[in-house]
Amino acid sequence: MHKLQELKIWQKAINLATEIYKVTADFPTEEKYGLTSQIKRSAVSISSNIAEGAGRNSSGEFLHFLGISNGSSYELQTQLIITGQLNLIDEKTLTLLLKEIEELQKMNYKLQQSIKLKQ
């Protein structure tokens, strides 16, 4: 088990999800159950899977959930690019969010490599 609150990747993922909720609050009402809902679920999934993996009993399980978290980050990245092409989000905000996601993806990869080395 890992100390969740000490994991910087988890902290960054929480901050990203919070930002996503703020940004999507301004999305059109007709997207509430479509793209907006998907974006929120993907964003929450990143930190949730990190947390679930950290709470598991083995490194292998943690790696599994980090993989799911990483997949959710790519899902979120794709969804945000779509919102940009639909002009639902301004270019500056989109660029900042995509940069945050890319940083999380790099952190996830490094954490996975670190765990694999310790096995």
C-alpha positions in Angstrom: 0.0 0.0 0.0 1.1 3.5 -0.7 0.4 6.7 1.1 -2.1 8.2 -1.3 -1.8 11.9 -0.1 1.9 11.8 -0.7 1.6 10.7 -4.4 2.2 13.8 -6.5 0.6 12.1 -9.5 -2.6 11.7 -7.5 -2.5 15.3 -6.3 -2.1 16.5 -9.9 -4.9 14.3 -11.1 -7.2 15.7 -8.4 -6.3 19.2 -9.5 -6.9 18.3 -13.2 -10.4 16.9 -12.4 -11.3 20.0 -10.5 -10.2 22.2 -13.4 -12.2 20.0 -15.8 -15.3 20.5 -13.7 -14.9 24.2 -13.8 -14.3 24.4 -17.5 -17.2 22.1 -18.4 -19.6 24.1 -16.3 -19.8 26.6 -19.2 -20.5 23.9 -21.8 -23.9 24.0 -23.6 -26.8 22.3 -21.7 -27.4 20.0 -24.6 -24.0 18.4 -24.0 -24.7 17.7 -20.3 -25.4 14.0 -20.9 -23.0 13.6 -23.9 -19.5 14.9 -24.2 -19.6 16.8 -20.9 -20.5 13.7 -18.9 -17.8 11.7 -20.7 -15.1 14.3 -20.0 -16.0 14.5 -16.3 -16.0 10.7 -16.0 -12.6 10.4 -17.7 -11.1 13.1 -15.5 -12.3 11.6 -12.3 -11.2 8.1 -13.5 -7.6 9.2 -13.6 -7.3 10.0 -9.9 -9.7 7.3 -8.8 -7.7 4.5 -10.4 -4.5 5.8 -9.0 -6.2 5.8 -5.6 -7.6 2.3 -6.1 -4.2 0.9 -7.2 -2.4 2.6 -4.3 -4.8 0.9 -1.9 -4.2 -2.6 -3.3 -2.0 -5.2 -1.7 0.5 -5.8 -4.5 2.7 -3.9 -6.9 1.2 -5.8 -9.8 -2.3 -4.6 -8.9 -1.0 -1.0 -8.5 0.5 -1.3 -12.0 -2.8 -2.6 -13.4 -4.7 0.4 -12.0 -2.0 2.9 -13.2 -2.5 1.4 -16.6 -6.3 2.1 -16.4 -5.6 5.6 -15.2 -3.3 6.2 -18.1 -5.9 5.0 -20.5 -8.4 7.4 -19.0 -5.9 10.2 -19.5 -5.7 9.4 -23.2 -9.5 9.2 -23.3 -9.7 12.7 -21.7 -7.1 14.1 -24.1 -9.1 12.9 -27.1 -12.3 14.3 -25.7 -10.8 17.7 -25.1 -9.4 17.8 -28.6 -12.9 17.2 -29.8 -14.3 20.0 -27.7 -11.6 22.3 -29.1 -12.7 21.4 -32.7 -16.3 22.1 -31.7 -15.2 25.5 -30.3 -16.6 24.6 -26.9 -13.3 25.5 -25.2 -10.9 28.4 -26.0 -7.4 27.6 -27.4 -5.5 28.8 -24.4 -7.5 26.7 -21.9 -7.3 23.7 -24.2 -3.5 24.0 -24.5 -3.1 24.3 -20.7 -5.3 21.3 -20.0 -3.6 19.2 -22.7 -0.2 20.1 -21.2 -1.4 19.0 -17.7 -2.6 15.7 -19.2 0.7 15.1 -20.9 2.6 15.7 -17.7 0.4 13.2 -15.9 1.0 10.7 -18.6 4.8 11.1 -18.2 4.5 10.9 -14.4 2.4 7.7 -14.8 4.9 6.1 -17.1 7.8 7.0 -14.7 5.9 5.6 -11.7 5.1 2.4 -13.5 8.8 2.0 -14.5 9.8 2.6 -10.9 7.4 0.0 -9.5 8.6 -2.5 -12.1 12.2 -2.0 -11.1 11.3 -2.8 -7.4 9.5 -6.0 -8.3 
